[in-house]
Amino acid sequence: MNDELRARTALLGSSSEAATRVFTTILTRSPISRIEVARLTGLSQAAVTKAVTPLVAAGLVDDSLGVTPTGLPGRPANPVAVVPDAVIALGIKVNVDELIGVATDLTTRIIASDRVELVSHDPVAVVDAIVAMCARLQEPLGDLRSSVASIGVSVSGDVDTATGVVRDSAIMGWHGVELAAALREHLDAEIVVDNDVRALTIGEHWFGVGLGTSSFAIVTIGRGIGSGLHLNGEVVEGAYGVAGEIGHLPLTSPDRVCGCGRRGCVEAVAATSAIVATVSAAHGRPVTVEEAVALAHAGDRAAVEAFGEAGAVIGLAIASLVNMVGPELVIIGGEGVVEFGLFEERLRAAYAEHVFESAGRCRIVVRPHTFEDWARGAAASAIRSLVL
């Protein structure tokens, strides 16, 4: 990390609470006038100017965009904007069978991307693969390579973001893996290891559908059933790094064994592997995910019921979540939403049956997320760690 980049990240890390609020407002809403920054942050215009001055000097914010007429009496607005390539972040999503990586600017605009098969779950092999991917992601950056300041890595499971330890990841077979420490031995940048759904929520909070929304939840359907929470303007991390794990709510029969080893979890019925296992058992032979989907579309009774049962328990889990925390919006995403029609009727019926009174005003929307979106979430987590 060069001296200029080190100075920029040091400024972000040492800023006062007021200055941080100013920078995050500019970051997520550029270009924006100082007057609007003051309105959104609740600070005086003098305080905003005081916070903006060192950000401009450090090359993080641009105040030379020229004046913009506002249509209102008084002087025209002089907007400010974040300098997108002042800091570059890398984001890497660790999947059970592959790594997906992106290089982004400060606004999480994707500059470069990479995807590679993961041939081993051994932590040493995964670290080597991540390091190699970071090198490949930087190759097309040119002069921007010197601006890479932070690397975010997202993993499914129980992740302690503060220490960078993956405490438990069922899909990877990991327990107590000190992933951040291992990566720091090879990479000259800040390393942030986060739960994959929480990282996706951070990306939606700052740069997606959550911008301007005081509370929302993301529920992901696929290999697992995950949830990220954004409440009262902040992403919920939990006292011990665990929050919103609706996939492990005990809402199904104790006869159903989850991949985590417990009984009755939502994932024991609704995860892709659970659906495939149910359809395979009904047909007396192994079927693939693609075949299970095709059978359901063709009206196969066992497949239709497997997806329907999954939808019902997910709907119950979402109702439980909404009843507890009362978000404005629930975003359903993940790879499973490509076939959301197979879940939707039973999901919405179960949700409507169990959501309580006015909590039912919460909107449920479907937003497909590509695997690049997941990696972009990891980059957003890395950027957030620099700022907050």
N, C-alpha and C positions, 0 to 999 in steps of 0.2 A: 504494500500500500504506500503510495507516494505521499509526500508532505502535504500537498494541496488537498488530497482526498482525506488524509488523516485529520486535517484542520476542519474540514466540512463535517465529518462524522463526529468530531469532538464537540463542535458547536451544537449540533443537533442533540447530542447526549447530555450536554451541560445546560441547555436552555431552561429558563424558568417555566413554570406551568403556563403562564400567560403567553410566553413566546411559543411554546409548543402548540397551544391552541391556535395561535395565529398561523403557524406554519402548516399544520394539518388542514386548516380551513383553506389556505391557498393551494395546498397540494391537491385536495380533492375537488376544488371548484374553480381552478384556473380557466381563463383569466377572471379576475374579480377585483372590484374597487376596494380601496381601504375602508370606505364608508360601509360597504356591505360586510367586510370582514369584522368591523366593529359591531355591526348589528348582530351578526351571527355568534360572535364570541362574548358579547356583553361587555366588551372593553371600550375605553375611550379611544377616539381617533389618535390622540397623542400616544397612548400606550401601544396602539397598533403600529404607528410610525417608528416608535422606539424599538419594537420587536423586528420590524422589517429591515431596518438599516443594516444590522450585521449580517442578515441573510443575503442581502444584495451584495455586500462586500465580499462574502464568501463564495459568490457565484451560484447560490442555491435558488435565488429569486431574481426575476428580471422586472425592473420598474421603468423600463424605457420603451414601453409599448405605445406611448402616445396617449393623447386624451380621447375620451369617448363621450359624445353627447348623451345626456341622461334624459332629456325631455322635461327636466324639472328646473325650477328657478335656481340660480346660483352657478357656481363654477362647474364645468364638465368633470367627469370622473377620470382619474388617472389610474388605470388598472395595473395590477401586478400579477405575475404568473410564476409558477415554479419553472425552473430550468430542467427539463426532463432528463437530459443526459448528464446532469451534474453528478449523479450517483447511479450506478448500474447494480442490479441485483440478479442473482441466479436463483431459480426455484426448481427443485427436483422432487417429484412424487415417486415414492417407492411402492410399487405394486408387487403382488405375489409372483408375477412372471416377467416383469419388465420395469425399467426406469423411464420416466418421461421428464424431460428437462427443458427449461426456457431461460433465456436471458431477457430481462426487461429493463426499461428505464424507470424513473421514479413514479410514473403514473401507471406502471405495470403494462405498458404497451410492449408487446412481444417483439423483440429484435431478432432473436435466433431461437431455434428449437431443436431438440434431439430426442431420439427414442431408441432404446436398445433392449434386447432380451436379457433377462436376469437368469443366469444359469445355475446359481447357487444362492441359498439363504444364509450361508455362513457369514457372520457379521464382517469378518476380514475381507471376504470376497466382495461383499456389498459395498464396503468402504472403498475398495480399489475401483469398483465400477463407477461409484459416484465421483471419485477424484478424476477418473478418465473422462467422464461426461462433462465435468466442469471445464476441463481443458478444451474439449471439442466445442463447447458452447462459446468459449472466448475467441476461438479462431476467427470467426467472421466479424468480430467487433472492431477490428482495426485499432484506431487510437483510443477507442472507448474501453479497451481492455484495462487501461490504467485507472478506470473509474469504478471497477468492480469492488464494492465495499462489503457486501453481505450476501450470504448464501443460506437459503432456507431449504430444509429437507422435511417433507411431510410423510408420515407413516401412520397406517391404521393401528389403533390400539390405545393403550394407556401410556401417554407420553408426558414426562415431566419437563416442560419447556424451560423452566428455570435452570435445570442442571443438564439438559440435553440427553437425558437417559430415557430410553424406551423401556419402561418397566414391564410391559407385557404387550405382545402383538401376536394374537392367535394365528393370523394368516402367515406370518413370517416365522413362527415358532421361536420367538425371541422372548427372553426374560432377563431384565437387568442389563441391557446392552447400552454401554456408554458411547453412544453414537457421535455426539458432538465432540467429545474429547478425542476420539479416534480420528475424526475428520480434521481437527485443528492441528494434528501432527503433520498434515500434508497440504493444507490450504491456508493462504495468507489473506484471510477475510474473517469477518464476524460470522459465526456459525449459529444458526437457529434451527432446532429440531422441534417440530410441532405435530400434534395430531392432525391428520389429513382433513377431517371435516371442519375442525376449528380454523385451520388455515384457509379453507375455502370460504368460511364465514367472514374472516378478516378481509378477504378480497372483495366480497359482496358488500361489506360494511363501508369500506372506503371508496371503492371504485365501481360498484355494481348497483343492484337493485336496492340495497339497504341504505344507500346515500340519502339522507334526509328523512329516513324512517327511524323513529325512536326505538322500536322493538320489532324484531323479526326472528324467525327460526328457519334453519335449513334442515330438511330431512332428506337423507340420501338413501336410495334403494339400489342394491346391487349385490356384490359379494358379501356385504354386511349392511346393516341398517344403522345409519349414524345420524347424529343431530348436532348442529352448532347453534348456539344461542347468542343473540345480540339484544341486550336489555338496557333500557335507559341510556342509550348512546354508547354502550361499551360491550365488547365481546366478553362473554362469561368464560373464565378459565377454570374456576373451581379452586378451592383452597389447596387441593392436592393434585391439580392438573386434570381432574376428571369432572366433566359436566355435560349434561344432555345425552347420556348414553341410553337412548330409548331402545336400542337394539337388545339391551339386556334387562329390560323391564320384564318381570315374571308374569306375563299376560296370557300364556298358553298352557296347555296341559303339561304336567310334570313328566309325562311319558316321552315328551319331545326333548332330546338332548341337544344342547347348543354346541357349537364349535369351541366355545370357551370352557366347556366341561360342565357347566351348570345346566339345570333343567328348567324348562318352561319359558325360556327367553323368547322374545319376539323373533330374533334371528333364527331360532330353531325351527320356525315355520316359514319365515319370510325371506331369508337370505337365498341367493341364487342356488347355492349348494343344497339347501333344504328342499327347495322346489324340485330340483332335478332328482334328488333322492326319492321324493314322494312319487314322482312320475315313473321313475325307473322301477320302483317296487311294484307299482300297479301293473306295469307291462312285463314284469319278470325278466328284465334285461336292462343293461346300462343304456341310458340315453344322454345325449349332450344337451347343453343349454339351448342350442339352436333347434334341436329336434323337439324339445319340450315346448318351445314357443310355437313351432310349426304345428304341433299336435293341438295346442290350445286354439290356434286360429282355425284349425280344421274342425273344431267342435268336439275333440276327444274329451270324454267326460272326466277322466282322471286328471288330465292336464288343466282343463278349465277350472276344476275344483281346487287344484293345487294353487293356481294363481289367485283364484277368488279367496281362498282361505288366507293366503298371504296378504291380500289387499285388506281383508277384514281386520286382521290383527294390527296391520300398520295404521289403519284408520282409528282403531282403539288407542294405539300408542300416541298418535297425534292429538287425539282428543284429551288424553291424560296430560300431555305436555301443555296444550293450550289452557286447560283448566288450571294448571299449576302456575304458569307464568304470564298468561294473557298477552301474547304478542299480537301486533297488528296484522301480521302477515306470516304465512308459512310457505316457504319455497320448497317444492319437491324436486330433487335433482338426482344425479347419479346415473350410471350406465343403464339401470333398470327402467328409467322413464322412457326409453326408446319404445318399450312395449307397454306404456302406461295404460293403454286401453284394456289390457288384460287384468289390471288391478283396480281400475278407477271406480267402477260401479259399487263394488263391495267396500272399497276404501271410504268413499264419500258417504255411503249409507251408515257404516259403523261410526264414522266421525260425527255425523248428524245425530245419531242415536245417543252418543255419550258426551258430547260437548255440553257444557253447562251454561244455560241462560245467555247473557249478553256476550260471553266469551265466544259464542258462535258467530259473532260479527267478524271474527278473524278470517281473512281471505286466504284461500289455498290456491296457489298458482304452480304450474309446472314449468320448470326451466331446465332443459337438457344441458348437461355440462360435459364438454369434451375432456379428454385426459389432459390436454394443454391447459384447460381451465383449472384443473387440480394443481398442476405445476405452477401456474400463475398465482394461485392462492399461496403456495409455499413462498414465492417471491414476495407477495404482499406481506406475509408474516415476517420475512427478513427486513423489509422496508420499515414496517411498524416497530420492529425492535430497535432500529436506529433512531427513530423519532421519539419513542416512548420509553 
